[in-house]
Amino acid sequence: MDTAIKAGFKKRKSKLNPFVFFDLMMYESSFSKLKSLNQLAVEAQSSHDIGISKQGIDKRFNNQAVNFLKLLIEKQLSGQLTSQLDSGWLNFFNRVVIKDSTRFELPEQYSEHLPGSGGAASKAGACVQFEFDLKSGQIIDLSLTAANRPDVRDSLEALEMVQSNDLIIRDLGYFAFKSFLNIEKKKAFFISRLRPKTIVYELKAGELRQMDFGALYRRMKKYGLTRIEKDVCIGNEPKIPVRLIIDLLPDEVYQQRILKSNKTHKRKGYTSSEKFKLMSRFNLIITNVPEDILPISAIPLIYKIRWQIELVFKIWKSVLGVHHIRNMKYTRWLCHLYFKLLLMIVNWNIIMSKRPLMYEKTGKLLSLFKCFKTLFDNTYRLRNVLRHGLQELSHFWGWIDQLLYRNHWLEKKKNKLSSEEIMHSMY
């Protein structure tokens, strides 16, 4: 109730008080499709004996309701319980921090609030930034921005979030020299793909010279090399010393990459440079983690762990349906989005609290997708907990324990290392 008062959602006595409003949002989230305002009014009458019109409910989807849900999200994030996964290479780091974003188009009438990225896309678009610690499962950042805001800006604005002995795993969208320098300054570590336009220097004859990727390609082909490592420097002043892990791509993969990039460049009105084409023959990953902690064989595999966040975005879209937009006023849509993210946090915390305990007992990791799908399909059970209190909570946790032990494990794919094997290996 204090949160609702702080948000300005509760100012005076109202039929639709914060608890009823929250319960109606929970009711609606129990279904894959949004309910109409009239259906919400019927549910208010049925479950709470409150007679309210659909217009009365619509009025409650306002800026104060948005602030109420945002504050609830902040409280959930600040009160997270952590339970560490400490095995294999994870032991070397304080946190293993992964961040990425997902974007989706919005109705054009939202453009004054959330402008889109332009071009052929909608004039309105949303971007959700998501960052979490792989070891503890703790969510570090969950924020909504306009789709036209570049990820690199987020990377530069979040410099103070880095802690000593963190391992930061980033995609190209967050590539920024200032960010790498800050990570070094904080005595932390990074693993990142190398941006194709980056100038790379290597030490030859006692001086730093630009790396010749054409000569490198010919040498690797000649001697049948598929992966090598070099100590190099990137950037201008100051130059940043890094380990560069170089994987030579098969010709068919290279051709697919060039074809895709040519289409993208043509759409933007320019052509691919020869340097870009040469560097595209390789997968290039940089890191400042010492070799005695993570050898060359470990770096590409650990970078693949970043794809865990892509799985989270898949869950948001295919399970929670955050990108499904129906024609409605902006504040009502925003309430629905924030409530879905709030529900995601609650379910995430349930899964992450069980994950290390079950791994310790079974040696297996829970599948995020399977767990989220089951929890979302049973949102009505969580609604019952909120409506009936401690007794229902005990039943809910018992149901969770029994259910997750059945068919909710990560499945091993043929000829591929599983996430379990990557995360818990000691290189």
Secondary structure, 3 states (H helix, E strand, C coil): CHHHHHHCCCCCCCCCCHHHHHHHHHHHHCCCCCCCHHHHHHHHHHHHCCCCCHHHHHHHCCHHHHHHHHHHHHHHHHCCCCCCCCCHHHHHCCCEEEEEEEEEEECHHHCCCCECCCCCCCCEEEEEEEEEECCCCCEEEEEEEECCCCHHHHHHHCHHHCCCCCEEEECHHHCCHHHHHHHHHCCCEEEEECCCCCCEEEEECCEEEECCHHHHHHHHHHCCCCEEEEEEEECCCCCEEEEEEEEECCHHHHHHHHHHHHHHHHHHCCCCCHHHHHHCCEEEEEECCCCCCCCCCHHHHHHHHHHHHHHHHHHHHHHHCCCCCCCCCHHHHHHHHHHHHHHHHHHHHHHHHHHHHHHHHHCCCECHHHHHHHHHHCHHHHHHHHHHCHHHHHHHHHHHHHHHCCCCECCCCCCCCCHHHHHCCCC
